[in-house]
């Protein structure tokens, strides 16, 4: 009888161990999946944001060189819209700190594109010097925001 009880106890321990291992494996797989979804969302946002920054830099450079065409402005505005569109997955996947940083960066990008547009299609409220100074400041802020998002994204994905 003692051998039977020992065999049952051994089988029960084996089953519990197997179930525990399966549970832990499932949790690890889910965590890996979540990291991958976040990585994809961050990657798309960063890529599109970077493309918008480069388009903005090109627009400001063209303005400085007095060779500006509306197609350059439209390209910049299009890249800004693409970056804004890539924000939603970051907001959904979070975490909140990165979503907040991405929202802030997108607002900064919107401000920059507005200034560049006003510079090109001026309404008389800004002088060229004021607009260029503002555009330069906005470009710097957008570049800084991008660096902060990348840094925070790395930290979060490596946790």
C-alpha positions as CSV (number, residue, x, y, z in Angstrom):
1,X,0.0,0.0,0.0
2,X,2.8,2.4,0.8
3,X,4.3,1.8,-2.7
4,X,0.9,2.7,-4.3
5,X,0.6,5.9,-2.3
6,X,4.2,6.8,-3.2
7,X,3.5,6.1,-6.8
8,X,0.4,8.3,-6.7
9,X,2.2,11.1,-4.9
10,X,5.0,10.9,-7.5
11,X,2.5,11.0,-10.4
12,X,0.7,14.0,-8.7
13,X,4.0,15.9,-8.3
14,X,4.9,15.2,-11.9
15,X,1.5,16.4,-13.1
16,X,1.8,19.6,-11.0
17,X,5.3,20.2,-12.2
18,X,4.3,19.8,-15.8
19,X,1.3,22.1,-15.4
20,X,3.5,24.7,-13.6
21,X,6.1,24.5,-16.4
22,X,3.4,24.9,-19.1
23,X,2.0,27.9,-17.3
24,X,5.4,29.5,-17.0
25,X,6.2,28.8,-20.6
26,X,2.8,30.3,-21.7
27,X,3.5,33.4,-19.6
28,X,7.0,33.7,-21.2
29,X,5.6,33.3,-24.7
30,X,3.0,35.9,-24.0
31,X,5.5,38.4,-22.7
32,X,7.7,37.8,-25.7
33,X,4.7,38.3,-28.0
34,X,3.9,41.6,-26.2
35,X,7.5,42.8,-26.6
36,X,7.4,42.0,-30.3
37,X,4.1,43.9,-30.8
38,X,5.5,46.9,-28.9
39,X,8.8,46.7,-30.9
40,X,6.8,46.7,-34.1
41,X,4.7,49.7,-33.1
42,X,7.7,51.6,-31.8
43,X,9.7,50.8,-35.0
44,X,7.0,52.0,-37.4
45,X,6.5,55.2,-35.4
46,X,10.2,56.0,-35.1
47,X,10.7,55.3,-38.8
48,X,7.9,57.5,-39.9
49,X,8.8,60.2,-37.4
50,X,12.4,60.2,-38.6
51,X,11.2,60.5,-42.2
52,X,9.1,63.5,-41.3
53,X,12.1,65.1,-39.5
54,X,14.2,64.6,-42.6
55,X,11.5,66.0,-44.9
56,X,11.2,69.0,-42.6
57,X,15.0,69.5,-42.7
58,X,14.8,69.4,-46.5
59,X,12.0,72.0,-46.5
60,X,13.9,74.4,-44.2
61,X,17.1,73.9,-46.3
62,X,15.2,74.7,-49.5
63,X,13.7,77.8,-47.9
64,X,17.2,79.0,-46.8
65,X,18.5,78.3,-50.4
66,X,15.5,80.2,-51.8
67,X,14.6,77.3,-54.0
68,X,11.4,76.3,-52.3
69,X,8.6,74.5,-54.2
70,X,5.2,73.6,-52.9
71,X,5.9,69.9,-53.5
72,X,8.6,70.0,-50.8
73,X,6.1,71.5,-48.4
74,X,3.5,68.9,-49.4
75,X,6.0,66.1,-48.9
76,X,6.8,67.4,-45.4
77,X,3.1,67.6,-44.5
78,X,2.5,64.1,-45.9
79,X,5.3,62.7,-43.8
80,X,3.9,64.4,-40.7
81,X,0.5,62.8,-41.4
82,X,2.2,59.4,-41.7
83,X,4.0,59.9,-38.4
84,X,0.7,61.0,-36.7
85,X,-1.0,57.8,-38.1
86,X,1.7,55.6,-36.6
87,X,1.1,57.1,-33.2
88,X,-2.1,55.2,-32.5
89,X,-0.4,51.7,-32.1
90,X,2.1,53.3,-29.7
91,X,-0.8,54.8,-27.7
92,X,-2.6,51.4,-27.6
93,X,0.5,49.3,-26.8
94,X,2.0,51.7,-24.3
95,X,3.2,51.8,-21.7
96,X,2.0,55.2,-20.8
97,X,5.4,56.8,-20.5
98,X,6.3,56.0,-24.1
99,X,2.8,56.9,-25.4
100,X,3.0,60.3,-23.7
101,X,6.5,60.9,-25.1
102,X,5.3,60.0,-28.6
103,X,2.2,62.2,-28.3
104,X,4.4,65.1,-27.2
105,X,6.8,64.5,-30.1
106,X,4.0,64.4,-32.6
107,X,2.6,67.7,-31.3
108,X,6.1,69.2,-31.7
109,X,6.2,67.9,-35.2
110,X,2.8,69.4,-35.9
111,X,4.0,72.8,-34.6
112,X,7.1,72.6,-36.8
113,X,5.1,71.7,-39.9
114,X,2.7,74.6,-39.2
115,X,5.6,77.1,-38.9
116,X,7.1,75.8,-42.2
117,X,3.8,76.1,-43.9
118,X,3.3,79.6,-42.6
119,X,6.7,80.5,-43.8
120,X,5.9,79.2,-47.3
121,X,2.3,80.3,-47.5
122,X,2.7,83.2,-45.1
123,X,-0.2,85.1,-43.7
124,X,1.9,88.0,-42.7
125,X,1.9,87.2,-39.0
126,X,5.5,86.0,-39.0
127,X,8.5,87.7,-40.5
128,X,10.9,85.4,-42.4
129,X,13.5,85.8,-39.7
130,X,11.0,84.9,-36.9
131,X,9.7,81.9,-38.9
132,X,13.2,80.6,-39.7
133,X,14.3,81.0,-36.1
134,X,11.1,79.1,-34.9
135,X,11.6,76.4,-37.6
136,X,15.2,75.9,-36.4
137,X,14.1,75.6,-32.8
138,X,11.3,73.2,-33.7
139,X,13.6,71.1,-35.8
140,X,16.0,70.8,-32.8
141,X,13.1,69.9,-30.5
142,X,11.8,67.2,-32.9
143,X,15.3,65.7,-33.2
144,X,15.6,65.6,-29.4
145,X,12.2,64.1,-29.0
146,X,13.1,61.3,-31.4
147,X,16.3,60.5,-29.5
148,X,14.3,60.4,-26.2
149,X,11.7,58.0,-27.7
150,X,14.4,55.7,-29.0
151,X,16.1,55.7,-25.6
152,X,12.9,55.0,-23.7
153,X,11.8,52.4,-26.2
154,X,15.1,50.5,-25.8
155,X,14.8,50.6,-22.0
156,X,11.2,49.3,-22.1
157,X,12.0,46.5,-24.5
158,X,14.9,45.3,-22.5
159,X,13.0,45.0,-19.2
